[in-house]
Amino acid sequence: MNYIELTVHTTTEASEIVADIMWNYSDFGVTICDINDVIALQTDKATAYWDYMDDDLAEKAALAGVDGARGDVLVKCYLEKDEADHAARSIMSDIFTARENAGEALAFGTLEDTKREVNGDDWIDVWKKHFRPIHLGKIVVVPEWIEYEAAEDERVVLLDSNMAFGTGEHETTSMCVELMQEYITPESVCIDVGCGSGILGISAIKLGAEKAYLTDIDPVAVSSATHNAALNGVSEKTVVAHSNLLDDTAIVGDIMMANITGEILKMLAPSIPKNLKKEGVLILSGIIESRLEMVVAAYAEVGMKVIREVRKGEWFALVLKHSEE
């Protein structure tokens, strides 16, 4: 089956926002092509990780070096041919609106867009060819088509490539997965707000949590998380809900996680504390530097204090607890 590939030229800082918008209109895949990520891998192999690597791209990154990095990042999505023109117009309209709302706080780049027709089977096969397991502490995220023998202390999370949303390769997701490992106990009840593929909630169960509640406003994400929970054999310990946040205030978590954007995190600030236990831990990610102060202030207003701050690349993650006052 043939698809229309829409490519938008943007920046590292705005690439996740552009990708999130594309996910609202595509069920067939969104990719971010950022040479800066590859350069980071080549220059910091001791600590960096990468989920896939084309040999030609690695060679170009090595030749470019840090000084050769460019601000042009390509974000691509795949659309059904019959709906592509309408969807592309809607995507670009939403992106321009996001740029206008961001003002001078966030550079979006040229936002030049191009379209071309591609064979879906071809690009999926190429993507599969280069995908590799991702190691995030004790968690190893593995594409469901790859056979992987886990080490004794590793916990494998299988993800179906044909379902939408995160696979763990991005800094925002990896920080959440790594941070949760410091707080989960066998009695932990975890809540994942904006669950996407379900990677955070599933990882929590794999790490020994008692229960995980996953919520998302996108029905495709709910379907993806439900499917991946079954794939990993954790359905009995997970509840997936189609909602902004759990409406049942009787359900409270020891650990809450939200890997979204700074603007949405700010919007959710008044709602989140009611679902977090008094001694609970809140992990927030998806925050760029220009939105960090805004997010911290929003949660301070509802009685949440930052106890830890982590940064990877352009992105920040926060660990918060209820203030003692």
Stockholm file with secondary structure:
# STOCKHOLM 1.0

chainA/1-325         MNYIELTVHTTTEASEIVADIMWNYSDFGVTICDINDVIALQTDKATAYWDYMDDDLAEKAALAGVDGARGDVLVKCYLEKDEADHAARSIMSDIFTARENAGEALAFGTLEDTKREVNGDDWIDVWKKHFRPIHLGKIVVVPEWIEYEAAEDERVVLLDSNMAFGTGEHETTSMCVELMQEYITPESVCIDVGCGSGILGISAIKLGAEKAYLTDIDPVAVSSATHNAALNGVSEKTVVAHSNLLDDTAIVGDIMMANITGEILKMLAPSIPKNLKKEGVLILSGIIESRLEMVVAAYAEVGMKVIREVRKGEWFALVLKHSEE
#=GR chainA/1-325 SS CEEEEEEEEECTTTHHHHHHHHHTTCSSCEEEECHHHHHHHHHCTTTCCCSBCCHHHHHHHHHHTGGGCCSCEEEEEEEEGGGHHHHHHHHHHHHHHHHHHHGGGSCCCCCCEEEEEEEHHHHHHHHHHHBCCEEETTEEEEETTSCCCCCTTCEEEEECTTSCSCCSCSHHHHHHHHHHTTTCCTTCEEEEESCTTSHHHHHHHHTTCSEEEEEESCHHHHHHHHHHHHHTTCGGGEEEEESSSCCCTTCCEEEEEEESCHHHHHHHTTTGGGGEEEEEEEEEEEEEHHHHHHHHHHHHHTTEEEEEEEEETTEEEEEEEECCC
#=GC SS_cons         CEEEEEEEEECTTTHHHHHHHHHTTCSSCEEEECHHHHHHHHHCTTTCCCSBCCHHHHHHHHHHTGGGCCSCEEEEEEEEGGGHHHHHHHHHHHHHHHHHHHGGGSCCCCCCEEEEEEEHHHHHHHHHHHBCCEEETTEEEEETTSCCCCCTTCEEEEECTTSCSCCSCSHHHHHHHHHHTTTCCTTCEEEEESCTTSHHHHHHHHTTCSEEEEEESCHHHHHHHHHHHHHTTCGGGEEEEESSSCCCTTCCEEEEEEESCHHHHHHHTTTGGGGEEEEEEEEEEEEEHHHHHHHHHHHHHTTEEEEEEEEETTEEEEEEEECCC
//
